[in-house]
Amino acid sequence: MNFLNNKYARVLTLLLLLQGAVFYATAMRKEDVPHVQPLSLFPAQMGEWNLRQDIPIEKEIQEILKADDTLNRVYENQSRTAAAFLFVGFFKTQRYGQAPHSPKNCLPGSGWEPIETDNIQITVPGRPAPIVANHYLVARGDEKSVVLYWYQSHNRVIAGEFAAKFWLIADSIRYHRSDSALVKIVIPVRAGDTATATRTAVEFAQTIYPALSTQLPM
């Protein structure tokens, strides 16, 4: 009964039921699956950031993610004073149960606990209005990191999980598409300076956004 009395739970249940109804109604129609270049072709050098390491994703994790393509890299600035972890998971379709896993659920599972959470506006090249991303400060023992993440599809950037579900349903109806990508940036906090880590995360997001917009389907 507590679940039924929760407004957000009721909204999520309604969205999931609507999503199921839409997918059932469109199941007999061919989905428009976009052609996408492999994420391995994502630039190794952007602005002052250079690729330091490609990190393979373990097979067990790949099976859980069910993404069609993934990017998991560490970039480093030219002065070697900051590192940025970039993860991109791309899903060509969500019709058969594949869907981005929300970092707000995955981070605690890997030992990282949120300390502060909010949204942050980021001015990026090529867009008249700032994008909105989730902004987390997380901790694991004595380690702290700043995390930014958002969902990106059809030149649209979405922070909230509910909004992502809504646009998934809308795009399935209008365009017969359900492709989406999860973009996550992690910046380790050095010497307890969370403000600098947040600025670094924002600057890295601004640097990579044009390449993301080119890489991911419009």
C-alpha positions as CSV (number, residue, x, y, z in Angstrom):
1,M,0.0,0.0,0.0
2,N,2.9,2.4,0.7
3,F,4.0,1.7,-2.9
4,L,0.6,2.6,-4.3
5,N,0.5,5.8,-2.2
6,N,3.8,7.0,-3.6
7,K,3.3,9.6,-6.3
8,Y,6.5,8.8,-8.2
9,A,5.8,5.0,-8.0
10,R,2.4,5.6,-9.5
11,V,3.8,7.7,-12.3
12,L,6.5,5.2,-13.1
13,T,4.0,2.4,-13.1
14,L,1.8,4.3,-15.5
15,L,4.7,5.0,-17.8
16,L,5.8,1.4,-17.8
17,L,2.3,0.2,-18.6
18,L,2.0,2.8,-21.4
19,Q,5.4,1.8,-22.7
20,G,4.4,-1.8,-22.8
21,A,1.1,-1.0,-24.6
22,V,3.0,1.1,-27.2
23,F,5.6,-1.5,-27.8
24,Y,2.9,-4.2,-28.1
25,A,1.0,-2.1,-30.6
26,T,4.1,-1.3,-32.7
27,A,5.7,-4.8,-32.4
28,M,4.3,-5.8,-35.8
29,R,5.8,-2.7,-37.5
30,K,9.4,-2.6,-38.5
31,E,11.5,-0.4,-36.3
32,D,13.8,2.2,-37.8
33,V,17.1,1.2,-36.4
34,P,19.8,3.9,-37.1
35,H,23.2,3.1,-38.6
36,V,25.9,4.2,-36.1
37,Q,29.7,4.2,-36.4
38,P,31.4,2.1,-33.8
39,L,32.2,3.9,-30.6
40,S,35.8,2.7,-30.9
41,L,36.1,5.5,-33.6
42,F,35.4,8.1,-31.0
43,P,38.2,10.7,-31.0
44,A,41.3,10.0,-29.0
45,Q,42.2,13.7,-28.8
46,M,39.7,16.5,-28.1
47,G,40.8,20.0,-27.1
48,E,43.4,19.6,-24.4
49,W,42.2,16.1,-23.5
50,N,44.1,13.0,-24.7
51,L,43.2,9.3,-24.5
52,R,45.2,7.6,-21.8
53,Q,43.6,4.2,-21.7
54,D,40.8,2.1,-23.2
55,I,39.3,-0.1,-20.4
56,P,37.8,-3.4,-21.5
57,I,34.4,-4.1,-19.9
58,E,34.1,-7.6,-18.4
59,K,31.9,-10.1,-20.2
60,E,29.7,-10.5,-17.1
61,I,29.1,-6.7,-17.0
62,Q,28.4,-6.6,-20.8
63,E,25.8,-9.3,-20.3
64,I,24.1,-7.2,-17.7
65,L,24.3,-3.9,-19.6
66,K,23.0,-5.5,-22.9
67,A,24.3,-2.5,-24.8
68,D,24.9,-2.8,-28.5
69,D,28.1,-0.8,-28.2
70,T,30.1,0.7,-25.3
71,L,33.0,3.1,-24.8
72,N,34.9,3.0,-21.5
73,R,38.0,5.3,-21.5
74,V,40.3,7.4,-19.4
75,Y,41.3,10.8,-20.8
76,E,44.0,13.0,-19.4
77,N,44.6,16.8,-19.9
78,Q,47.8,17.9,-21.5
79,S,49.2,19.2,-18.2
80,R,48.5,15.8,-16.6
81,T,46.8,17.5,-13.7
82,A,43.4,15.9,-14.2
83,A,41.9,12.6,-15.4
84,A,38.4,12.0,-16.7
85,F,36.6,8.6,-17.0
86,L,34.1,8.5,-19.9
87,F,31.5,5.8,-20.3
88,V,29.1,5.7,-23.2
89,G,26.6,2.9,-23.7
90,F,24.5,2.9,-26.9
91,F,21.3,0.9,-27.5
92,K,20.0,0.6,-31.0
93,T,16.6,-0.5,-29.8
94,Q,14.8,-0.9,-26.4
95,R,12.0,-3.0,-27.9
96,Y,13.3,-6.3,-26.6
97,G,14.1,-5.4,-23.0
98,Q,17.5,-3.6,-23.5
99,A,17.7,-0.3,-21.7
100,P,20.3,2.0,-20.2
101,H,20.9,1.2,-16.5
102,S,20.6,4.3,-14.3
103,P,23.9,5.2,-12.6
104,K,21.9,6.2,-9.5
105,N,21.2,2.4,-9.1
106,C,24.6,1.1,-10.3
107,L,26.9,3.3,-8.3
108,P,25.8,2.0,-4.9
109,G,26.1,-1.5,-6.2
110,S,29.8,-0.9,-7.0
111,G,30.4,0.6,-3.5
112,W,30.0,4.3,-4.3
113,E,27.4,6.1,-2.1
114,P,25.9,9.4,-3.1
115,I,26.7,12.3,-0.8
116,E,25.2,15.2,-2.8
117,T,22.8,15.0,-5.8
118,D,21.4,17.7,-8.0
119,N,21.1,18.8,-11.6
120,I,23.6,21.0,-13.4
121,Q,23.2,23.2,-16.5
122,I,26.1,23.0,-19.0
123,T,26.5,25.4,-21.9
124,V,27.8,23.3,-24.8
125,P,28.8,24.2,-28.4
126,G,26.1,24.0,-31.0
127,R,23.1,24.3,-28.7
128,P,21.2,27.6,-28.0
129,A,20.3,26.5,-24.5
130,P,22.3,24.7,-21.9
131,I,22.0,20.9,-21.5
132,V,20.9,19.6,-18.1
133,A,22.8,16.7,-16.5
134,N,22.7,14.8,-13.3
135,H,25.4,15.9,-10.9
136,Y,26.5,13.5,-8.1
137,L,29.2,13.7,-5.5
138,V,29.9,10.1,-4.5
139,A,32.2,8.5,-2.0
140,R,33.8,5.0,-1.4
141,G,35.8,5.0,1.8
142,D,38.1,7.9,1.7
143,E,37.8,8.3,-2.1
144,K,35.4,10.9,-3.6
145,S,34.4,11.5,-7.2
146,V,32.2,13.9,-9.1
147,V,29.8,12.1,-11.6
148,L,27.8,13.7,-14.4
149,Y,25.4,11.7,-16.5
150,W,22.6,12.1,-19.0
151,Y,20.6,10.2,-21.6
152,Q,21.2,11.3,-25.2
153,S,19.1,10.5,-28.3
154,H,17.9,12.3,-31.5
155,N,19.9,15.4,-30.5
156,R,18.0,15.5,-27.2
157,V,19.7,15.5,-23.8
158,I,17.7,14.2,-20.9
159,A,18.7,14.1,-17.2
160,G,15.6,12.4,-15.6
161,E,14.7,8.7,-15.9
162,F,11.0,9.5,-16.0
163,A,11.6,12.0,-18.9
164,A,13.7,9.4,-20.7
165,K,10.8,7.0,-20.5
166,F,8.3,9.6,-21.8
167,W,10.5,10.5,-24.8
168,L,11.1,6.8,-25.5
169,I,7.4,6.3,-25.8
170,A,6.9,9.4,-27.9
171,D,9.7,8.5,-30.3
172,S,8.4,5.0,-30.6
173,I,5.1,6.3,-31.8
174,R,6.3,9.1,-34.0
175,Y,9.5,7.8,-35.5
176,H,9.4,4.0,-34.8
177,R,12.7,4.4,-33.0
178,S,13.8,3.5,-29.5
179,D,17.6,4.1,-29.7
180,S,19.3,5.9,-26.9
181,A,22.7,6.4,-25.2
182,L,23.8,6.8,-21.6
183,V,26.8,9.2,-21.2
184,K,28.6,9.2,-17.9
185,I,31.6,11.3,-16.8
186,V,33.6,10.6,-13.6
187,I,36.2,13.0,-12.2
188,P,38.2,11.9,-9.1
189,V,38.3,14.5,-6.4
190,R,41.8,15.5,-5.5
191,A,42.8,17.0,-2.1
192,G,39.1,17.3,-1.1
193,D,38.5,20.0,-3.8
194,T,35.1,19.1,-5.1
195,A,34.6,22.5,-6.7
196,T,37.6,22.0,-9.0
197,A,36.5,18.5,-9.8
198,T,33.0,19.8,-10.8
199,R,34.5,22.5,-13.0
200,T,36.7,19.8,-14.6
201,A,33.7,17.6,-15.3
202,V,31.8,20.5,-16.9
203,E,34.8,21.5,-19.0
204,F,35.3,17.9,-20.1
205,A,31.6,17.6,-21.0
206,Q,31.8,20.8,-23.1
207,T,34.8,19.5,-24.9
208,I,33.4,16.1,-25.8
209,Y,29.8,17.2,-26.6
210,P,30.4,18.1,-30.3
211,A,32.1,14.6,-30.9
212,L,29.2,12.9,-29.1
213,S,26.6,14.8,-31.3
214,T,28.5,13.6,-34.4
215,Q,28.9,10.0,-33.1
216,L,25.3,9.4,-31.9
217,P,22.4,9.3,-34.4
218,M,20.3,12.4,-34.8
